[in-house]
Amino acid sequence: HGDRGIACLPDRVGEFRNGVADAVRYAQEVGCRRLNCLAGVRDGTWTREEAFDTLVGNLRYAADVLDRHGMLLMLEAVNTRTVPGFFVDGTDLALLALDAAGAKNAFLQFDLFHMQIMQGDLAATIERLLPRIGHIQIADVPGRNEPGTGEIGFDFLLALLDRVGYEGSVGCEYNPKGSTLDGLAWVRNHLGA
């Protein structure tokens, strides 16, 4: 359900819960076991505390529902340059919310594009947070294009993921500069294909 997420919005809790039920049905249909929760944009209507408490309650609810279906919940931090006002804009706040929710099946969705913009220091952050990361997404900065088009050192970071034992998937969430196939050319370098 849209709006860049609604999990932090107190007036949309019912809609969020309905969305969880829909997400489970869709995920089961395609065999997906990890679902992303987007906190959303907090406007001036709600205090930070109200938004945080709502997010924690929604995380707890969603994690419980997903756990009954053998699924994992991901919480993604999103940069505020791309999405102004996004509530969860860094790993510290994401982890505070996950800790407060206390769900064993809830993890951080670590998006290198967003975290390079908001925090930098990607390698050290990945190593430090590895046990808390349930999924990684990639795109280069600044243009949100494929690896090799910007400032992120993907050769180093992808090798780091192998070296530290990351066993999850790496999702490619970028806009290719050209065609989709051209935008996948970087994979040959990493996989040696």
N, C-alpha and C positions, 0 to 999 in steps of 0.2 A: 504494500500500500504506500502511496506516494509521499510527496512533500519532503524528500530527502530523509525520510524516517519520521516516526511520530512517538518513539518510545519515551521521550522525556516530557511529553505534553499531557498535563493532568486532565484536560478536558477531552482527551482522545483515548483513554484507557480501554473503553469498550471496543472501539475500532481496532486498537492494537491486538486485543485478545482474539477478535474475529480474524484478524490477519494471521495470527499464529496458527489457527486452525486451517486456514487456507494454505499457508506455507507448508504445513505438514502434509496435506493432501498432495500438493504439487511435488514436493520432495519425494514422497513415496512413489509417485508415478514415474519419476525419472531415476530413482535410486540414489538420490543425494542424501548424505548423512550429516552435512554441516550446513547450518543456516546462519546467515548474517543478520544481525540486528543493528539498524541504524537509529541513533538517538534522535536525530532531527535538529531543527533550528529552534532555539529558544528565543521567543520575542520578548518584549518588555512586560507582557502580561503576567509572567511567572517569575518568581525569584529563583536564584540558582539552587537554593535548598529545595524548593518545591519541585523543580525540574529533576534534581538529583534523586530525591526520594521517589518520584514517579518512575524514573529510569530503573532504579534498583528493584522496585516492586514488579515492573514489567520484565526485567531480566529474570527475576526469581520465578515468575509465572511461566515465561517462555521456556526456561531451562527445565522446569518440572514437566511441562507438556512434552518437550522434545525427549527428555530422558525416558519417558514411558514408551517412546517409539525408537529407542536406541540411537538417537541423534544428538549431535553436539551443537551448542549455541556459540556463535562468534559475535564479538562486539568490536566494531571498527571505529577507530579515531580518524577524523576527516579534517583536512586543513581548511582554515577559515579564509584563505585567499580564493580558493575555488568555490567554496560554499560559505559565504559570510554568515557569521552567527551560529555555525554548527556547534552544538553543545559539547560533544566529546571531541576535543581538538588535539589530544595528545595521549600518550600511553599512561601517564600518571593518573589522569582522571578516569581513563578506561579501567585501569587496574583497581582504583578505589571503588568504582561501581561494581566490578566483578567480585571483589573481596566482600563488599557489603551484601551482595546477593548470596554469596556463599554456596554456589552451585558447583558441584564437582564436574559437571559437563559443560561449563562455560569458560571460554577462552578468548584471547585477543586475536583479532584478525589484523595482521600487521601489513599495511599497505606502504611499500617503500616510497611511492610517489608522495603520499600525504605526509609521511613522517620525515622525509628529507626536507620538505618545505617547513614543517613545524618544529622539528627537533634536530635534524642532522645526526651525525655520529651513528650512522646506521649499523655498522659492524659491531660496535661495542653494545649497542642496544639489543641487537639480535642475540648476541652471546648472553647478555644478562637476563633477557626475558624468554629465552628459548623454551623453558618448561611451561610458560604461560601462553605461548603462541600456538594457535590451532590451525592457522592458515596464513599464507603469505601471498600478497598480490604485488605485481610489478607494473611500472610504467616509468619512463624517464622524465626528468625535470629539466627544463621548464614546460615543455609543450605537451606533456602526457602522451608522448609517442613511444615507439618501441625502443628497447634497450639499444644503446649506442648512438642515440640522437641528442643526448644531453649530458648532464654533469655527473650522473651516478655511475660508479665503477662496477658494472654488473659482472664482469669477468671475476673480479675479486669477491664480490658478495655471493655470487652463485657457488663459487668454489668454497667459500666460508660455510655456506649452508651444508654442503657435503661434509666438510671437515668437522663441523660441530654435531653432526648426526641428525640434522632436521630430516624427518621422515615424511612430512606432509607434502601436499601439492603446492605448486607455485602457479597461481592464476595470472594470466596475462590480461590485464585490464587497461588497455591503451588504445589510442586511435592511431592506426598505421599512417605514416606519412604518404604512402602510395597505396598500392593494392594490398589486400590481406596477405597474399603469398609473399610479396616483396617485404612486407612487415614482419614476416617470420624468418627471414634470412639470417638474423642474428643467432637463431637456435643452432645452426650448423657449427658456428664457432664454439659454442658452449658444449655441445654434445660430441663434437669431433666428427660430425656426419658429413 
